[in-house]
Amino acid sequence: MSTLMHQRHLLLLEKKHRRNETTWFVTKSALKKGETRKKNFHVVRRRLLLCCLILVTLVLYSRFYSSTKTTATSPSKMQQTTTRRRRAGTVKEFVGCNDDKDGNEDDEDEKEMDAKDFVLRSIETTRVRSKPFASYVHLCRVFPRKLYREMTEYFPPKEALAPAKLTSHKLRYKIDRVGSLLDLPEAMKKTFKNFTKTVEVWSKAEEILLSERLRETVFRKLEVDEVEKKTRSKDFRIQMDVGGFTLGPHPDSPKKIVTLMLYFPKEEEEESNKKLFGTCLYTKEQYEQYETFADNDEGKEVLPSCEKKFLFEPNTGYAFKVGEESYHGVDDIPPRCERRTLLINWYSTSKPVGTQSGIFPNIWDIIRGDA
């Protein structure tokens, strides 16, 4: 009897010992897992901090590179809003349309064709030019006469436009997209000749000019390589440059793919400002001359010679493929004058230049190298 009890006691001790061993092993395993998790957490945290550091470095480098590149292609002289008039250089060739405004040669076509088809035909039938840089087109009779007259008549007043954010564009007032007009205060809307008609007319123009068919037509005409630079954003800017505005020779941001500008001269200033308000095109040599220009005897800045200059004529404009040597600019706008234009840009970035908010650009632009 005592032997059985002794054996049972030994069995109980053995079970207890095994249970203690199991508990110790489980506890040790749990501690090891906890230490591993803690170690992994620290590793992940260090990696995240390293990634953030690399990202910040990339952003700062891209910002620094962009600013130095802008300084190289858009000199400080371009950023000066002139308190003194600059003397324009000589123009080697004026480019105009010689269109008979009172003629009715294509009036029947205008009545039969849809406005979008009319604009597309105007682009398709124009000639691509390659001097002083490649490639650009001069656009004549862009819109049907009726639509253009309405756009000119109901051009938004200066009071409704906001100053441009870019320092090089001081004395330029603009509004992005026609829908922005709807957000204006009621008191501001009363400054329009007819606010409802303005929105109606310009919405029609916006629909045409931002259509995919028009973009494809312009890109095909200018032989844009869409594999190399894919369109990711675009803008539609109704603009007004006032007295004192000037923009020296510059090639435009490399983030732009194509720039298109249309002219809307005031009828009373049409002839007097035809040769003054148009856009100048420069050769590389003329641009370099601008970089090292000297003051003349009167102490006024002198712009270099202009290779070609578009006449500031009604219902005309131009478009060009942005490149390293697509140098263009605008002479000084005289006091109490207004230069009315419409600007459309297509970009390779996710947002148009000048509209990205916050300290950091879009993450996808950084990954693509566009920021």
Sequence and secondary structure as in RCSB ss.txt:
>XXXX:A:sequence
MSTLMHQRHLLLLEKKHRRNETTWFVTKSALKKGETRKKNFHVVRRRLLLCCLILVTLVLYSRFYSSTKTTATSP
SKMQQTTTRRRRAGTVKEFVGCNDDKDGNEDDEDEKEMDAKDFVLRSIETTRVRSKPFASYVHLCRVFPRKLYRE
MTEYFPPKEALAPAKLTSHKLRYKIDRVGSLLDLPEAMKKTFKNFTKTVEVWSKAEEILLSERLRETVFRKLEVD
EVEKKTRSKDFRIQMDVGGFTLGPHPDSPKKIVTLMLYFPKEEEEESNKKLFGTCLYTKEQYEQYETFADNDEGK
EVLPSCEKKFLFEPNTGYAFKVGEESYHGVDDIPPRCERRTLLINWYSTSKPVGTQSGIFPNIWDIIRGDA
>XXXX:A:secstr
 HHHHHHHHHHHHHHHHHHHHHHHHHHHHHHHHHHHHHHHHHHHHHHHHHHHHHHHHHHHHHHHHHHHHHHHHS 
GGGG   SS  B   BS EE     TT  TTHHHHHHS HHHHHHHHHHTS EE SSSS EEEE S S HHHHHH
HHHT   GGGSEE SSGGGTTEEEEESGGGGGGS HHHHTTSS HHHHHHHHHHHHHHHTSHHHHHHHHHHTT  
TTTS   EEEEEEEEEETT  EEEE   TTEEEEEEEE   GGGTTTTTTTSS EE  HHHHHHHHT    TTS 
 B   BSEEE   TT EEEEE  TT  EEE    TT EEEEEEEEEESSSS TT   SSS  HHHHHHT  
